Amino acid sequence: MEKRGLSPVIASVFLILLVIVLSSLIFSWSRGFMNEQIEKFGQPVGELCNSVDFEVNRIEGTGNNDILEVVNRGNININSLEIKIYKNGSSETQNFDFVIHSMKSISKEVPLRMEDGSFPEKIEIFPVLIGNVKGKHSNKVFTCLDASKTIFLDS
């Protein structure tokens, strides 16, 4: 009986195709771990978060709203604030879109209540910056998680 197998050329082609398919699968999978690099002033926006210097004071307002006074002491504009409110171990996030220019202050009336209307125990305020996506002509927001301010509420 004569034994037959694949010719070496066809076997090589199959091996090359297998390597290409596996490498494209690994590349697609690993792409989810790589973030788009967001830049501002030619450097990664994450590094600029260390330069963000702001202060927040809460002034008790009327009704369900409070007044937040935000002072931007740094040289970087803060494009918005992300506020996380906490009560009994649960948290909710609210976004407030108002620009605080560098070396300026702003006072805004904001609703600092949980969705059920109850008063939170504390609030954590994160500055949000806008930067350019490297290699593209688009902007993207970046929340500075390491530059937050926390206010504990007594009421």
BALOBA-1460 file (C-alpha; in Angstrom, 3 decimals):
// residues 155
<rec num="1" residu="m" x="0.000" y="0.000" z="0.000"/>
<rec num="2" residu="e" x="1.289" y="3.410" z="-0.893"/>
<rec num="3" residu="k" x="1.145" y="6.085" z="1.824"/>
<rec num="4" residu="r" x="0.295" y="9.608" z="0.782"/>
<rec num="5" residu="g" x="0.476" y="12.850" z="2.740"/>
<rec num="6" residu="l" x="0.405" y="16.546" z="2.125"/>
<rec num="7" residu="s" x="3.101" y="17.966" z="-0.030"/>
<rec num="8" residu="p" x="5.621" y="20.135" z="1.818"/>
<rec num="9" residu="v" x="4.448" y="23.246" z="-0.066"/>
<rec num="10" residu="i" x="0.801" y="22.832" z="0.984"/>
<rec num="11" residu="a" x="1.835" y="22.060" z="4.573"/>
<rec num="12" residu="s" x="3.946" y="25.229" z="4.666"/>
<rec num="13" residu="v" x="1.060" y="27.319" z="3.324"/>
<rec num="14" residu="f" x="-1.260" y="25.890" z="6.011"/>
<rec num="15" residu="l" x="1.284" y="26.686" z="8.740"/>
<rec num="16" residu="i" x="1.711" y="30.255" z="7.498"/>
<rec num="17" residu="l" x="-2.082" y="30.749" z="7.373"/>
<rec num="18" residu="l" x="-2.381" y="29.349" z="10.900"/>
<rec num="19" residu="v" x="0.242" y="31.792" z="12.188"/>
<rec num="20" residu="i" x="-1.467" y="34.750" z="10.466"/>
<rec num="21" residu="v" x="-4.892" y="33.843" z="11.857"/>
<rec num="22" residu="l" x="-3.546" y="33.333" z="15.388"/>
<rec num="23" residu="s" x="-1.555" y="36.570" z="15.341"/>
<rec num="24" residu="s" x="-4.566" y="38.572" z="14.117"/>
<rec num="25" residu="l" x="-6.717" y="37.048" z="16.876"/>
<rec num="26" residu="i" x="-4.130" y="37.912" z="19.534"/>
<rec num="27" residu="f" x="-3.775" y="41.446" z="18.139"/>
<rec num="28" residu="s" x="-7.550" y="41.979" z="18.162"/>
<rec num="29" residu="w" x="-7.799" y="40.657" z="21.713"/>
<rec num="30" residu="s" x="-4.912" y="42.770" z="23.028"/>
<rec num="31" residu="r" x="-6.223" y="45.921" z="21.355"/>
<rec num="32" residu="g" x="-8.842" y="46.128" z="24.076"/>
<rec num="33" residu="f" x="-6.075" y="46.619" z="26.636"/>
<rec num="34" residu="m" x="-4.472" y="49.527" z="24.809"/>
<rec num="35" residu="n" x="-6.188" y="52.869" z="25.366"/>
<rec num="36" residu="e" x="-6.180" y="55.718" z="22.954"/>
<rec num="37" residu="q" x="-3.585" y="58.191" z="24.059"/>
<rec num="38" residu="i" x="-5.148" y="61.528" z="24.881"/>
<rec num="39" residu="e" x="-2.824" y="64.527" z="24.783"/>
<rec num="40" residu="k" x="-3.050" y="68.123" z="25.931"/>
<rec num="41" residu="f" x="-0.271" y="70.627" z="25.324"/>
<rec num="42" residu="g" x="1.784" y="67.855" z="23.666"/>
<rec num="43" residu="q" x="1.917" y="65.542" z="26.685"/>
<rec num="44" residu="p" x="-0.346" y="62.758" z="27.977"/>
<rec num="45" residu="v" x="-3.373" y="64.215" z="29.729"/>
<rec num="46" residu="g" x="-2.914" y="61.797" z="32.646"/>
<rec num="47" residu="e" x="0.352" y="63.541" z="33.523"/>
<rec num="48" residu="l" x="-1.405" y="66.921" z="33.493"/>
<rec num="49" residu="c" x="-3.776" y="65.710" z="36.199"/>
<rec num="50" residu="n" x="-0.908" y="66.187" z="38.656"/>
<rec num="51" residu="s" x="-0.908" y="69.894" z="37.719"/>
<rec num="52" residu="v" x="-4.635" y="70.374" z="38.341"/>
<rec num="53" residu="d" x="-5.039" y="72.482" z="41.468"/>
<rec num="54" residu="f" x="-8.567" y="73.323" z="42.517"/>
<rec num="55" residu="e" x="-10.596" y="73.885" z="45.656"/>
<rec num="56" residu="v" x="-14.286" y="73.189" z="46.204"/>
<rec num="57" residu="n" x="-16.557" y="74.654" z="48.860"/>
<rec num="58" residu="r" x="-20.172" y="73.668" z="49.393"/>
<rec num="59" residu="i" x="-22.643" y="76.343" z="50.370"/>
<rec num="60" residu="e" x="-26.018" y="75.104" z="51.527"/>
<rec num="61" residu="g" x="-28.610" y="76.269" z="49.055"/>
<rec num="62" residu="t" x="-32.369" y="76.324" z="48.927"/>
<rec num="63" residu="g" x="-34.603" y="73.341" z="48.210"/>
<rec num="64" residu="n" x="-32.831" y="70.316" z="46.775"/>
<rec num="65" residu="n" x="-29.900" y="72.291" z="45.392"/>
<rec num="66" residu="d" x="-26.591" y="73.326" z="46.907"/>
<rec num="67" residu="i" x="-24.094" y="75.847" z="45.644"/>
<rec num="68" residu="l" x="-20.617" y="74.648" z="44.767"/>
<rec num="69" residu="e" x="-17.910" y="77.250" z="44.648"/>
<rec num="70" residu="v" x="-14.975" y="75.972" z="42.606"/>
<rec num="71" residu="v" x="-11.658" y="77.826" z="42.512"/>
<rec num="72" residu="n" x="-9.198" y="76.737" z="39.811"/>
<rec num="73" residu="r" x="-5.740" y="77.668" z="41.135"/>
<rec num="74" residu="g" x="-3.873" y="75.810" z="38.393"/>
<rec num="75" residu="n" x="-2.908" y="76.810" z="34.873"/>
<rec num="76" residu="i" x="-5.126" y="74.205" z="33.174"/>
<rec num="77" residu="n" x="-8.801" y="74.758" z="32.352"/>
<rec num="78" residu="i" x="-11.172" y="72.295" z="34.006"/>
<rec num="79" residu="n" x="-13.831" y="71.506" z="31.417"/>
<rec num="80" residu="s" x="-16.397" y="69.905" z="33.712"/>
<rec num="81" residu="l" x="-16.813" y="68.154" z="37.037"/>
<rec num="82" residu="e" x="-17.767" y="64.569" z="37.739"/>
<rec num="83" residu="i" x="-19.323" y="64.278" z="41.173"/>
<rec num="84" residu="k" x="-19.771" y="60.976" z="42.965"/>
<rec num="85" residu="i" x="-22.218" y="61.052" z="45.861"/>
<rec num="86" residu="y" x="-22.215" y="58.394" z="48.594"/>
<rec num="87" residu="k" x="-24.781" y="57.165" z="51.100"/>
<rec num="88" residu="n" x="-24.867" y="53.910" z="53.085"/>
<rec num="89" residu="g" x="-22.206" y="52.249" z="50.943"/>
<rec num="90" residu="s" x="-23.906" y="52.990" z="47.613"/>
<rec num="91" residu="s" x="-22.836" y="55.675" z="45.174"/>
<rec num="92" residu="e" x="-24.166" y="57.584" z="42.196"/>
<rec num="93" residu="t" x="-22.323" y="59.703" z="39.648"/>
<rec num="94" residu="q" x="-23.427" y="63.054" z="38.270"/>
<rec num="95" residu="n" x="-21.766" y="65.142" z="35.557"/>
<rec num="96" residu="f" x="-21.835" y="68.925" z="35.530"/>
<rec num="97" residu="d" x="-20.719" y="70.646" z="32.342"/>
<rec num="98" residu="f" x="-19.338" y="74.044" z="33.194"/>
<rec num="99" residu="v" x="-15.840" y="75.278" z="32.418"/>
<rec num="100" residu="i" x="-13.638" y="76.627" z="35.198"/>
<rec num="101" residu="h" x="-10.891" y="78.604" z="33.502"/>
<rec num="102" residu="s" x="-7.412" y="78.674" z="34.982"/>
<rec num="103" residu="m" x="-6.938" y="81.134" z="37.846"/>
<rec num="104" residu="k" x="-10.702" y="81.775" z="37.987"/>
<rec num="105" residu="s" x="-13.581" y="80.725" z="40.222"/>
<rec num="106" residu="i" x="-17.196" y="79.865" z="39.576"/>
<rec num="107" residu="s" x="-20.256" y="79.316" z="41.752"/>
<rec num="108" residu="k" x="-23.014" y="77.040" z="40.468"/>
<rec num="109" residu="e" x="-26.215" y="75.710" z="41.941"/>
<rec num="110" residu="v" x="-26.235" y="71.920" z="41.629"/>
<rec num="111" residu="p" x="-28.550" y="69.178" z="42.914"/>
<rec num="112" residu="l" x="-26.475" y="67.131" z="45.372"/>
<rec num="113" residu="r" x="-29.058" y="64.495" z="46.247"/>
<rec num="114" residu="m" x="-29.340" y="60.766" z="45.703"/>
<rec num="115" residu="e" x="-31.838" y="59.541" z="43.110"/>
<rec num="116" residu="d" x="-34.341" y="58.791" z="45.890"/>
<rec num="117" residu="g" x="-34.054" y="62.412" z="47.073"/>
<rec num="118" residu="s" x="-32.102" y="61.616" z="50.230"/>
<rec num="119" residu="f" x="-29.125" y="63.631" z="51.417"/>
<rec num="120" residu="p" x="-25.684" y="62.025" z="50.774"/>
<rec num="121" residu="e" x="-23.049" y="61.409" z="53.457"/>
<rec num="122" residu="k" x="-20.162" y="62.621" z="51.332"/>
<rec num="123" residu="i" x="-19.377" y="63.814" z="47.835"/>
<rec num="124" residu="e" x="-16.226" y="63.315" z="45.806"/>
<rec num="125" residu="i" x="-15.443" y="65.793" z="43.030"/>
<rec num="126" residu="f" x="-13.248" y="64.860" z="40.056"/>
<rec num="127" residu="p" x="-11.966" y="67.382" z="37.490"/>
<rec num="128" residu="v" x="-12.533" y="66.492" z="33.839"/>
<rec num="129" residu="l" x="-10.121" y="67.659" z="31.135"/>
<rec num="130" residu="i" x="-10.475" y="67.591" z="27.352"/>
<rec num="131" residu="g" x="-7.552" y="66.501" z="25.220"/>
<rec num="132" residu="n" x="-6.778" y="65.543" z="21.640"/>
<rec num="133" residu="v" x="-6.699" y="61.894" z="20.646"/>
<rec num="134" residu="k" x="-3.188" y="61.204" z="19.374"/>
<rec num="135" residu="g" x="-3.159" y="60.536" z="15.646"/>
<rec num="136" residu="k" x="-6.755" y="61.676" z="15.143"/>
<rec num="137" residu="h" x="-8.512" y="64.986" z="14.762"/>
<rec num="138" residu="s" x="-10.935" y="64.501" z="17.639"/>
<rec num="139" residu="n" x="-11.245" y="65.468" z="21.276"/>
<rec num="140" residu="k" x="-11.990" y="63.197" z="24.193"/>
<rec num="141" residu="v" x="-12.740" y="63.798" z="27.855"/>
<rec num="142" residu="f" x="-10.465" y="62.464" z="30.577"/>
<rec num="143" residu="t" x="-11.453" y="62.257" z="34.249"/>
<rec num="144" residu="c" x="-8.586" y="62.876" z="36.669"/>
<rec num="145" residu="l" x="-9.310" y="60.216" z="39.277"/>
<rec num="146" residu="d" x="-6.198" y="61.019" z="41.334"/>
<rec num="147" residu="a" x="-6.991" y="64.738" z="41.686"/>
<rec num="148" residu="s" x="-10.295" y="64.462" z="43.529"/>
<rec num="149" residu="k" x="-11.599" y="66.507" z="46.445"/>
<rec num="150" residu="t" x="-13.876" y="65.010" z="49.100"/>
<rec num="151" residu="i" x="-16.489" y="66.860" z="51.120"/>
<rec num="152" residu="f" x="-18.134" y="65.160" z="54.106"/>
<rec num="153" residu="l" x="-21.682" y="66.328" z="54.738"/>
<rec num="154" residu="d" x="-23.176" y="66.611" z="58.214"/>
<rec num="155" residu="s" x="-26.855" y="66.975" z="57.385"/>
